[in-house]
């Protein structure tokens, strides 16, 4: 997936996009959230259309439904976690570096509801201001959304070290990476992500009030 000429002139490095969809979705009765419609479109298509002119390649970190993804978007790529057992987003992030070609990856959770219009350049700006930083993450309405982040390839040793210690907290891992924050506000936002069928029902009801 190539970026268009306008995006190629952007003042940030080439970046791949990874959608984190490797969880079990227990509170969604195992439903694949990436294939659901939270709004007017399937989550996969909503995310792809939002970033298609800003990224190089689209990846999905997922253990299932590859054939469905391929029918929806033949150009995307998928990869499994390096280790089984549903070890969380930290494992999905570490595993990405064995597949992506870019030195920067924008990670986004599959259940995100609102995507700020300038999120990728803002995250790149935050990283550029602090050379020691290996990651910059989104804060929405004062709440840290750690899985929604921009990460450098140089983060890999830290990711490996934390996983080797069975430490899977993004917050603790990011602290060692000198994490930077891009702050956004959306006063109309009730749910930054959907984690259960009840939340999905409430989100839809609130959205169309």
Secondary structure, DSSP 8 states (H G I E B T S, - for coil): ----HHHHT-SS---EEEEE--S--GGGTT--GGGSBSSSSBHHHHHHHHHTTT-S-EEEE-SS-HHHHHHH-TT-EEE--SSSS---HHHHHHHHTTT--SSEEEEEETTB----TTHHHHHHHHHHH-TT-SEEEEEETTEEEEEEEEEEGGGHHHHHHHHHTT---HHHHHHHTT-EEEEE--TT-S-SB--SHHHHHHHHHHHT-
